[in-house]
Amino acid sequence: LVMLNNDYFDFSFVPTGNLTTAVLVTFLGLIGSFIVMFIGGVRLTESGLFKRIALETTLDKSAGYTSNFKKETLMGKTGVAFTILRPSGKVEIDHEIYDAYTRGSYIEQGAKIEVIGEEGTSLKVKELA
């Protein structure tokens, strides 16, 4: 539409045939590009190049893959704050160091803690009174 002879999108003096042709060419180009992208996308995923750069396998938990390094649950276990938790830091439980965080409170280094939740690789802890 920009290539038509108009003044601030005033098409009153542009022949109707030119306006129709411009709109038709625009829509056909848009539809054609979607078709090419869809067919090209399908062909790309089946190509050898895509198979070399994309990971096609899944890392299932049943095969031993996990993002969590803990073998057993630590819920309810107690330990000590290895660093100051402001509100996150490190805790020591059974001579192992873990990332931990609190519900917003600060816990001083060496204070007794209890695990109240597990989220991913971090432990949610609270200070024991």
LUMVEX-443367 format. One record per atom (N, C-alpha, C): x, y, z; residue in one letter. Coordinates in steps of 0.2 Angstrom, whole numbers, padded with zeros to 4 digits, always signed. Layout:
REM residues N
REC      X      Y      Z  r
REC      X      Y      Z  a
...
This chain:
REM residues 129
REC      X      Y      Z  r
REC  +0004  -0006  +0000  l
REC  +0000  +0000  +0000  l
REC  +0004  +0006  +0000  l
REC  +0010  +0006  +0003  v
REC  +0015  +0012  +0003  v
REC  +0017  +0013  -0004  v
REC  +0018  +0008  -0009  m
REC  +0020  +0010  -0015  m
REC  +0015  +0012  -0020  m
REC  +0009  +0013  -0018  l
REC  +0003  +0016  -0022  l
REC  +0004  +0023  -0021  l
REC  +0002  +0027  -0026  n
REC  +0002  +0034  -0026  n
REC  -0004  +0037  -0022  n
REC  -0002  +0038  -0015  n
REC  -0007  +0040  -0010  n
REC  -0004  +0046  -0006  n
REC  -0009  +0050  -0003  d
REC  -0006  +0055  +0002  d
REC  -0009  +0054  +0009  d
REC  -0005  +0052  +0013  y
REC  -0006  +0050  +0020  y
REC  -0012  +0045  +0021  y
REC  -0011  +0040  +0017  f
REC  -0016  +0034  +0016  f
REC  -0023  +0037  +0014  f
REC  -0023  +0042  +0010  d
REC  -0029  +0044  +0007  d
REC  -0029  +0041  +0000  d
REC  -0033  +0036  -0001  f
REC  -0033  +0032  -0008  f
REC  -0039  +0034  -0012  f
REC  -0042  +0040  -0011  s
REC  -0048  +0042  -0015  s
REC  -0046  +0043  -0023  s
REC  -0040  +0045  -0024  f
REC  -0038  +0046  -0031  f
REC  -0034  +0040  -0034  f
REC  -0034  +0034  -0031  v
REC  -0030  +0029  -0033  v
REC  -0035  +0024  -0036  v
REC  -0034  +0022  -0042  p
REC  -0039  +0017  -0046  p
REC  -0040  +0011  -0041  p
REC  -0046  +0009  -0041  t
REC  -0048  +0003  -0037  t
REC  -0045  -0003  -0039  t
REC  -0043  -0004  -0045  g
REC  -0039  -0010  -0048  g
REC  -0032  -0010  -0045  g
REC  -0029  -0005  -0044  n
REC  -0022  -0005  -0041  n
REC  -0023  -0006  -0034  n
REC  -0028  -0004  -0030  l
REC  -0028  -0005  -0023  l
REC  -0030  -0012  -0022  l
REC  -0034  -0015  -0026  t
REC  -0036  -0022  -0025  t
REC  -0030  -0027  -0027  t
REC  -0026  -0025  -0032  t
REC  -0020  -0029  -0033  t
REC  -0015  -0029  -0028  t
REC  -0014  -0023  -0025  a
REC  -0009  -0022  -0019  a
REC  -0011  -0026  -0013  a
REC  -0018  -0026  -0012  v
REC  -0020  -0030  -0006  v
REC  -0020  -0037  -0007  v
REC  -0022  -0039  -0013  l
REC  -0021  -0046  -0015  l
REC  -0014  -0049  -0015  l
REC  -0010  -0045  -0018  v
REC  -0003  -0047  -0018  v
REC  +0000  -0048  -0011  v
REC  -0002  -0043  -0006  t
REC  +0001  -0044  +0001  t
REC  -0002  -0050  +0004  t
REC  -0008  -0051  +0004  f
REC  -0011  -0057  +0007  f
REC  -0009  -0064  +0004  f
REC  -0008  -0064  -0003  l
REC  -0005  -0070  -0006  l
REC  +0002  -0071  -0003  l
REC  +0006  -0066  -0003  g
REC  +0013  -0066  +0000  g
REC  +0013  -0069  +0007  g
REC  +0009  -0066  +0011  l
REC  +0008  -0068  +0018  l
REC  +0006  -0076  +0019  l
REC  +0001  -0078  +0015  i
REC  -0001  -0085  +0015  i
REC  +0005  -0089  +0012  i
REC  +0008  -0087  +0007  g
REC  +0013  -0091  +0004  g
REC  +0019  -0092  +0009  g
REC  +0021  -0086  +0012  s
REC  +0026  -0087  +0017  s
REC  +0025  -0092  +0023  s
REC  +0018  -0092  +0025  f
REC  +0017  -0097  +0031  f
REC  +0017  -0104  +0028  f
REC  +0015  -0105  +0022  i
REC  +0015  -0112  +0019  i
REC  +0023  -0114  +0018  i
REC  +0027  -0109  +0016  v
REC  +0034  -0111  +0015  v
REC  +0037  -0112  +0022  v
REC  +0035  -0108  +0027  m
REC  +0038  -0109  +0034  m
REC  +0036  -0116  +0037  m
REC  +0030  -0118  +0036  f
REC  +0027  -0124  +0038  f
REC  +0030  -0130  +0035  f
REC  +0030  -0130  +0028  i
REC  +0033  -0136  +0025  i
REC  +0041  -0136  +0026  i
REC  +0044  -0130  +0026  g
REC  +0051  -0130  +0027  g
REC  +0053  -0132  +0034  g
REC  +0049  -0130  +0039  g
REC  +0050  -0132  +0046  g
REC  +0050  -0140  +0047  g
REC  +0045  -0143  +0044  v
REC  +0044  -0150  +0044  v
REC  +0050  -0153  +0041  v
REC  +0052  -0151  +0035  r
REC  +0058  -0154  +0031  r
REC  +0064  -0153  +0035  r
REC  +0065  -0147  +0038  l
REC  +0071  -0145  +0042  l
REC  +0071  -0150  +0048  l
REC  +0066  -0152  +0052  t
REC  +0066  -0157  +0057  t
REC  +0068  -0164  +0055  t
REC  +0067  -0165  +0049  e
REC  +0068  -0172  +0046  e
REC  +0075  -0172  +0043  e
REC  +0079  -0167  +0042  s
REC  +0085  -0167  +0039  s
REC  +0091  -0169  +0043  s
REC  +0096  -0171  +0040  g
REC  +0102  -0173  +0044  g
REC  +0105  -0168  +0048  g
REC  +0105  -0162  +0045  l
REC  +0108  -0156  +0049  l
REC  +0105  -0155  +0055  l
REC  +0098  -0155  +0055  f
REC  +0094  -0154  +0062  f
REC  +0096  -0160  +0067  f
REC  +0097  -0166  +0064  k
REC  +0098  -0172  +0068  k
REC  +0105  -0171  +0072  k
REC  +0110  -0168  +0068  r
REC  +0116  -0166  +0071  r
REC  +0117  -0161  +0076  r
REC  +0112  -0156  +0076  i
REC  +0112  -0151  +0081  i
REC  +0107  -0151  +0086  i
REC  +0102  -0155  +0085  a
REC  +0097  -0155  +0090  a
REC  +0097  -0162  +0094  a
REC  +0095  -0161  +0101  l
REC  +0095  -0167  +0105  l
REC  +0088  -0170  +0104  l
REC  +0088  -0177  +0102  e
REC  +0082  -0180  +0100  e
REC  +0080  -0185  +0106  e
REC  +0085  -0187  +0110  t
REC  +0083  -0191  +0115  t
REC  +0081  -0188  +0122  t
REC  +0077  -0191  +0126  t
REC  +0075  -0188  +0132  t
REC  +0079  -0192  +0138  t
REC  +0080  -0188  +0143  l
REC  +0083  -0190  +0149  l
REC  +0078  -0192  +0154  l
REC  +0076  -0198  +0154  d
REC  +0071  -0200  +0158  d
REC  +0073  -0202  +0165  d
REC  +0069  -0201  +0170  k
REC  +0071  -0202  +0177  k
REC  +0072  -0210  +0178  k
REC  +0068  -0214  +0174  s
REC  +0068  -0221  +0175  s
REC  +0075  -0224  +0173  s
REC  +0079  -0220  +0169  a
REC  +0085  -0222  +0166  a
REC  +0091  -0219  +0171  a
REC  +0089  -0216  +0176  g
REC  +0094  -0213  +0181  g
REC  +0095  -0206  +0181  g
REC  +0092  -0202  +0176  y
REC  +0093  -0195  +0175  y
REC  +0089  -0191  +0180  y
REC  +0092  -0187  +0183  t
REC  +0088  -0182  +0188  t
REC  +0092  -0176  +0189  t
REC  +0088  -0171  +0191  s
REC  +0091  -0164  +0192  s
REC  +0092  -0164  +0200  s
REC  +0090  -0168  +0203  n
REC  +0091  -0168  +0211  n
REC  +0096  -0173  +0213  n
REC  +0101  -0171  +0216  f
REC  +0107  -0175  +0218  f
REC  +0106  -0179  +0224  f
REC  +0101  -0177  +0228  k
REC  +0099  -0181  +0234  k
REC  +0096  -0188  +0233  k
REC  +0099  -0193  +0236  k
REC  +0096  -0200  +0235  k
REC  +0090  -0201  +0239  k
REC  +0090  -0198  +0245  e
REC  +0084  -0199  +0249  e
REC  +0081  -0192  +0252  e
REC  +0075  -0192  +0254  t
REC  +0072  -0186  +0257  t
REC  +0076  -0184  +0263  t
REC  +0076  -0177  +0264  l
REC  +0079  -0174  +0270  l
REC  +0074  -0171  +0274  l
REC  +0068  -0172  +0272  m
REC  +0062  -0169  +0276  m
REC  +0063  -0171  +0284  m
REC  +0062  -0166  +0288  g
REC  +0062  -0167  +0295  g
REC  +0069  -0168  +0298  g
REC  +0074  -0169  +0294  k
REC  +0081  -0169  +0297  k
REC  +0084  -0163  +0300  k
REC  +0088  -0163  +0305  t
REC  +0091  -0158  +0308  t
REC  +0098  -0157  +0306  t
REC  +0101  -0151  +0307  g
REC  +0108  -0150  +0306  g
REC  +0110  -0143  +0308  g
REC  +0115  -0140  +0306  v
REC  +0117  -0134  +0308  v
REC  +0118  -0129  +0302  v
REC  +0118  -0123  +0303  a
REC  +0119  -0118  +0297  a
REC  +0126  -0117  +0296  a
REC  +0129  -0119  +0290  f
REC  +0136  -0119  +0289  f
REC  +0138  -0112  +0287  f
REC  +0134  -0108  +0284  t
REC  +0135  -0101  +0283  t
REC  +0129  -0097  +0286  t
REC  +0129  -0091  +0286  i
REC  +0124  -0086  +0288  i
REC  +0119  -0087  +0283  i
REC  +0112  -0088  +0285  l
REC  +0107  -0089  +0280  l
REC  +0103  -0082  +0280  l
REC  +0104  -0078  +0274  r
REC  +0101  -0071  +0274  r
REC  +0097  -0071  +0267  r
REC  +0092  -0073  +0266  p
REC  +0089  -0079  +0269  p
REC  +0091  -0086  +0266  p
REC  +0096  -0085  +0261  s
REC  +0099  -0092  +0258  s
REC  +0106  -0092  +0260  s
REC  +0109  -0099  +0260  g
REC  +0115  -0100  +0262  g
REC  +0117  -0108  +0261  g
REC  +0121  -0110  +0266  k
REC  +0123  -0117  +0266  k
REC  +0121  -0120  +0273  k
REC  +0119  -0126  +0273  v
REC  +0118  -0130  +0279  v
REC  +0122  -0136  +0279  v
REC  +0123  -0139  +0285  e
REC  +0127  -0145  +0285  e
REC  +0122  -0150  +0289  e
REC  +0121  -0156  +0285  i
REC  +0116  -0161  +0288  i
REC  +0120  -0168  +0287  i
REC  +0121  -0171  +0292  d
REC  +0124  -0178  +0292  d
REC  +0131  -0177  +0288  d
REC  +0135  -0172  +0290  h
REC  +0142  -0171  +0287  h
REC  +0142  -0170  +0279  h
REC  +0136  -0168  +0277  e
REC  +0135  -0166  +0270  e
REC  +0133  -0158  +0269  e
REC  +0136  -0154  +0264  i
REC  +0134  -0147  +0264  i
REC  +0128  -0147  +0258  i
REC  +0123  -0143  +0260  y
REC  +0118  -0142  +0255  y
REC  +0116  -0135  +0254  y
REC  +0113  -0133  +0249  d
REC  +0111  -0126  +0248  d
REC  +0104  -0126  +0251  d
REC  +0102  -0120  +0255  a
REC  +0096  -0120  +0259  a
REC  +0094  -0112  +0259  a
REC  +0088  -0112  +0260  y
REC  +0085  -0105  +0261  y
REC  +0079  -0105  +0266  y
REC  +0078  -0099  +0269  t
REC  +0073  -0099  +0274  t
REC  +0067  -0095  +0272  t
REC  +0062  -0094  +0276  r
REC  +0055  -0091  +0274  r
REC  +0056  -0083  +0274  r
REC  +0062  -0081  +0275  g
REC  +0064  -0074  +0275  g
REC  +0067  -0072  +0281  g
REC  +0068  -0076  +0286  s
REC  +0072  -0074  +0292  s
REC  +0079  -0076  +0291  s
REC  +0083  -0072  +0295  y
REC  +0090  -0073  +0295  y
REC  +0092  -0079  +0300  y
REC  +0096  -0083  +0299  i
REC  +0099  -0088  +0303  i
REC  +0106  -0087  +0304  i
REC  +0109  -0087  +0310  e
REC  +0116  -0086  +0311  e
REC  +0120  -0092  +0310  e
REC  +0126  -0092  +0308  q
REC  +0130  -0098  +0307  q
REC  +0131  -0102  +0313  q
REC  +0130  -0108  +0313  g
REC  +0131  -0113  +0318  g
REC  +0124  -0114  +0322  g
REC  +0119  -0111  +0320  a
REC  +0112  -0112  +0323  a
REC  +0109  -0118  +0321  a
REC  +0106  -0122  +0325  k
REC  +0102  -0128  +0324  k
REC  +0096  -0126  +0319  k
REC  +0096  -0131  +0314  i
REC  +0090  -0130  +0309  i
REC  +0087  -0136  +0308  i
REC  +0081  -0136  +0305  e
REC  +0077  -0142  +0303  e
REC  +0074  -0141  +0296  e
REC  +0074  -0146  +0292  v
REC  +0072  -0146  +0285  v
REC  +0064  -0146  +0285  v
REC  +0061  -0141  +0282  i
REC  +0054  -0141  +0282  i
REC  +0051  -0142  +0274  i
REC  +0056  -0142  +0270  g
REC  +0054  -0143  +0263  g
REC  +0060  -0144  +0258  g
REC  +0058  -0147  +0252  e
REC  +0063  -0148  +0247  e
REC  +0060  -0145  +0240  e
REC  +0064  -0141  +0237  e
REC  +0062  -0139  +0231  e
REC  +0068  -0139  +0226  e
REC  +0068  -0143  +0221  g
REC  +0074  -0144  +0217  g
REC  +0080  -0146  +0221  g
REC  +0085  -0142  +0220  t
REC  +0091  -0144  +0223  t
REC  +0092  -0140  +0230  t
REC  +0087  -0136  +0232  s
REC  +0088  -0132  +0238  s
REC  +0083  -0135  +0243  s
REC  +0085  -0134  +0250  l
REC  +0081  -0136  +0255  l
REC  +0078  -0130  +0259  l
REC  +0072  -0130  +0261  k
REC  +0069  -0125  +0264  k
REC  +0070  -0127  +0272  k
REC  +0073  -0122  +0276  v
REC  +0074  -0124  +0283  v
REC  +0071  -0119  +0287  v
REC  +0071  -0120  +0294  k
REC  +0069  -0116  +0299  k
REC  +0073  -0117  +0305  k
REC  +0074  -0112  +0309  e
REC  +0079  -0112  +0315  e
REC  +0075  -0116  +0320  e
REC  +0079  -0120  +0324  l
REC  +0076  -0123  +0329  l
REC  +0077  -0119  +0335  l
REC  +0071  -0118  +0339  a
REC  +0072  -0114  +0345  a
REC  +0075  -0117  +0351  a
